[in-house]
Amino acid sequence: MQAVRQRINELAAKAKSDAGLTEAETKERAELRQEFLANFKKAFQSQVEMMQVFDKEGNEVTPDKVRKIQREKGLRDN
């Protein structure tokens, strides 16, 4: 993902320059952005699915939707 981000930044810098982007580079940038966004969403979803939420008294208050996903993935027994 680091390489994708670096290439996106290179293309962004070139787009801001006087040279601008070629049509191929514009297409490449769009594809890289989609790839980066898909990877970001996947990582964020994984983090949310792994979370547990506790209130001030120490009681677990993890949302039912997250608990259900955790059970389906075998991450939770209860």
C-alpha positions as CSV (number, residue, x, y, z in Angstrom):
1,M,0.0,0.0,0.0
2,Q,3.0,2.3,0.6
3,A,4.1,1.9,-3.0
4,V,0.6,2.8,-4.2
5,R,0.4,5.9,-2.0
6,Q,3.9,7.0,-3.2
7,R,2.9,6.6,-6.8
8,I,-0.3,8.6,-6.2
9,N,1.7,11.4,-4.6
10,E,4.1,11.4,-7.6
11,L,1.3,11.7,-10.0
12,A,-0.4,14.4,-7.9
13,A,2.9,16.4,-7.9
14,K,3.2,16.0,-11.7
15,A,-0.5,17.1,-12.2
16,K,0.3,20.3,-10.3
17,S,3.4,21.0,-12.4
18,D,3.4,22.8,-15.8
19,A,3.8,19.4,-17.6
20,G,0.6,18.0,-16.3
21,L,-0.5,14.4,-16.7
22,T,-0.8,12.4,-19.8
23,E,-4.0,10.5,-20.5
24,A,-2.4,7.3,-19.5
25,E,-1.2,8.8,-16.2
26,T,-4.6,10.2,-15.5
27,K,-6.1,6.7,-16.0
28,E,-3.3,5.2,-13.8
29,R,-4.0,7.7,-11.1
30,A,-7.7,6.8,-11.1
31,E,-7.0,3.1,-10.9
32,L,-4.4,3.6,-8.1
33,R,-6.9,5.7,-6.1
34,Q,-9.5,3.0,-6.4
35,E,-7.0,0.4,-5.2
36,F,-5.9,2.5,-2.3
37,L,-9.5,3.2,-1.3
38,A,-10.4,-0.5,-1.5
39,N,-7.4,-1.4,0.7
40,F,-8.3,1.4,3.2
41,K,-11.9,0.2,3.5
42,K,-10.8,-3.4,4.0
43,A,-8.4,-2.5,6.8
44,F,-10.9,-0.2,8.5
45,Q,-13.6,-2.9,8.4
46,S,-11.3,-5.4,9.9
47,Q,-10.5,-3.0,12.8
48,V,-14.2,-2.3,13.4
49,E,-14.9,-6.1,13.4
50,M,-12.2,-6.7,16.0
51,M,-13.2,-4.0,18.4
52,Q,-14.9,-4.4,21.8
53,V,-16.5,-1.4,23.5
54,F,-16.8,-1.1,27.3
55,D,-18.6,1.5,29.4
56,K,-17.2,3.3,32.5
57,E,-18.3,0.5,34.8
58,G,-16.4,-2.1,32.7
59,N,-19.5,-3.7,31.1
60,E,-19.2,-4.7,27.5
61,V,-21.5,-2.6,25.2
62,T,-20.2,-3.7,21.8
63,P,-22.9,-3.2,19.2
64,D,-25.0,-6.3,18.4
65,K,-24.1,-6.0,14.7
66,V,-20.4,-6.2,15.5
67,R,-20.9,-9.1,18.0
68,K,-22.8,-11.0,15.3
69,I,-20.0,-10.5,12.8
70,Q,-17.4,-11.6,15.4
71,R,-19.4,-14.8,16.1
72,E,-19.7,-15.6,12.4
73,K,-15.9,-15.3,12.0
74,G,-15.3,-17.4,15.1
75,L,-13.8,-14.5,17.1
76,R,-16.4,-14.6,19.9
77,D,-17.9,-17.5,21.8
78,N,-20.8,-15.6,23.5
